[in-house]
Amino acid sequence: MGEIKHIHNDKKGAFTYRVDKKRLAEMTYVMAGEKKMIIEHTGVDESLRGQGTGKKLLEALVGYVREKGIRVMPLCPFANATFKKMTEWQDVLA
């Protein structure tokens, strides 16, 4: 079983999914000011496709931004499509 970690470095960051310290999935973002996050990209290793890993990353991101009062702009096609399906997460959208 893998684990999701949040990496934040100045204005950029990522939610990553690792198994045995190997990064197999990530959702990257850039901050546009202190209270706006732009999701740029989601990548999932072929070995995890169809297992909901990308959705788990987005779920972790939504929990984080809710806690911090940050609004989200999902420019990443995957994140954008997932927000449209998950109406309970749309409160964080910019």
Helices and strands as residue ranges (DSSP letters): E 3-9, E 12-19, E 22-31, E 36-44, G 46-48, H 53-68, E 71-74, H 77-85, G 87-92
